């Protein structure tokens, strides 16, 4: 009986440190994940700042205005497809409207105004092949200015694209390519994203 009690006690002594080590391991893993995420954001910020500085240098060469040539003038550094993008019912049966929301940021990842044309291509993935272009829309500078939208999720530029529901793949997100020719620097920026299609949204 005494031997059995000692074995149980020994088991508890071994188990407690193991549990403690397991808890410490989880805390260490959580800390590493947090630090990794912070480093990733820092790298993205530095990368955006580098692109902005490159744009400023380009403006110094090609711009005619001293304001545009200033190295500290905010420039468009990144484009992205906002998560606000999605499908809305079309005005006629068998159609849907893909509302593409484009976000633009400067080197400090703050919203910035786009000056120049903005183009969007909607593509359907083709397994083992080249994606098929379903639609292509281009907004001129005046239309880009009118496309600006503000909201609780940030400023975006709205590009509504009319599509036929028969062209939409089942359960496969569409690819969205956007291009912007920056009138301030002469650069061409682009970004790619995907938007999932939910068939039920096609019906009013």
N, C-alpha and C positions, 0 to 999 in steps of 0.2 A: 504494500500500500504506500509506504514511504517512497519507494522507488518510482511508483507511478506518479505521485505528486511532484517529485523532482523533475520527471520528464515533462509534465504539463507546464511547470514553471519555466523550464528551459525553453520550451516551445514558445511561451509568451515572450520571453526575453529576446528570442531570435525574431519573432514576428514584429514586435514594436519597432525596432530599428529599421526593419525592411519597409514598414508602412511609412516611417518617417522619411526614409530615402525616396520612396515613391512620391510622396508629397513634395519634397524638395525638387525632385526631377520635373514634376509638372510645373512647379513655379518657375524653374529655370527655363523650361521650354516656352512657357507663356511670355517670360521676359524677353527671350530671344526673338520670338515672333513679333512682339511689340517693337523691339529695336530694329528688326529687319524692315517692318512696315515704315517706320520713321525714316530709315536710310533710303528706302525706295522713294518716298515722297521728296526727300532732300535731293536725290539724284534727278528726279523729274523736274524739280524747281530749277536746279542748276542747268539742266539741258534746255529748258525753256528760256532761261536768262541768256544762255549762249546764242540761241537762235535770234533773240531780240537784239543782242549786240551786233550780230552779223547783219541783221536787217538795217540797223542804224548806220553801220559802216557803208552799206549799199546805198542808203539814202544820201549819205554824205557825198557819194560819187555821182549819183544820178539826179538827186533832188535839186530844184532850182531855188528853193526857199531856205533861208537860214534856220527857220523853225524846224523844217524837216531834217536838216543836216545835223542838228544837235544830237550828240551821242546819248543824252539822257531822255530824249523824246520816246515815249512808249511806242512800241511797234507790235504788230501781230506776230506772235511766236508760235501759236498752235491753233489748229482747228480740231473739233471733235463732234461726233454725232451724239446729241443729247439723249438721255434715257426717256425724255418726254416724247420722242418720236414714236409714232404708232399709226394704226389704221382707223379710218372713219368711213361710214357708209357713203357710197357715191350717190349722185342725184338720180341716176338711172339704174334699172335692174342689171345685175351682172357686173357692176363696177364698184370700186373702192378707192379711197383716197389715202395715199400714204403721206402723212404729214411729217416731213423731215425737219427736225429742229437742229440747227447748226450752232455750236458755241465757238466763240473766238476769245483767246486769252493773250495777254501780253507776257513778258518775261517773268513777271511776278505772279503769274497765274490769276490775274484779275481780268474781268470782262473788258473788251476793247471793241471799238467800232470798226466795222469793215468798210473800206472804201474801194470799190471796184466790183467787177462782175463775179457772180457766184454760180457754180454749176453743180448739178447732182445727177449721178447715173444710178439707176436701179437695176440690179442684176440678179438673175436666178442662177443658183449654183447648178452645175452640171457634173455629176459624178465622173471622174476621170477625164473631164474635158474642160474647155474654156467656158466660163460663166456667160450666160446669154443676157444681153442688154434688153430690158423690158421697156425702159423709158429713160429719157434724157431731158432735163430742164435747165435752162440758163436764165438767170435774172441779171438785167443790166444794173449799173450803179444806182439809178433812181429806184428801181424795184427792190434792190437790196436794202436801201434805206427804209422803204415802206414795209419790208419784211420783218423788221425788228420787233421783237415781242419781249415784254418784261413780265416777270412773275416771281412767285415765292421760291422757285427753283433756279432763278437766275435769268439773265438776258439770253435770248436765242434769236436766230433768224429762221423764219418759217418758210419752207418750200413745199407746197402741196403738189403731189404728183398723182394724176389720175391713172389707175391701172384696171385691167380686166381681171375679174376674180378667176377666170379660167386659166390665166397665166401663172397663178400663184401656186407654188409647190406645197403639198400637204405636209405640215409638220417640219418644214425646213425654213429657217430664217432667210430673208432676202439680204443681199449685200448692198450696201450704200457707199458709193464713192463721192466725195465732194471735192471741188477744186475752187480756189480763189486766186484771182490775179490782183495782187496788192498794188493799187495805183500809186501808193506812196513810195514804194521801193522797186517796183517792177518784178518782184518775186512771184512765183507761183507756188501756193501752198496747197496741200491736199491731206485728206484723211479718209479712213475706211472704217465702217462699222457694220452692224447687222441689226435687223429689226424683225422680230418674230411676228408671224401672222396668225391671228385667231379667227377662224371662219365665221364664228358667231357674230363678230362685229360688223359683218357686211350687210346685215339685215336691220332696217330701221326698227 
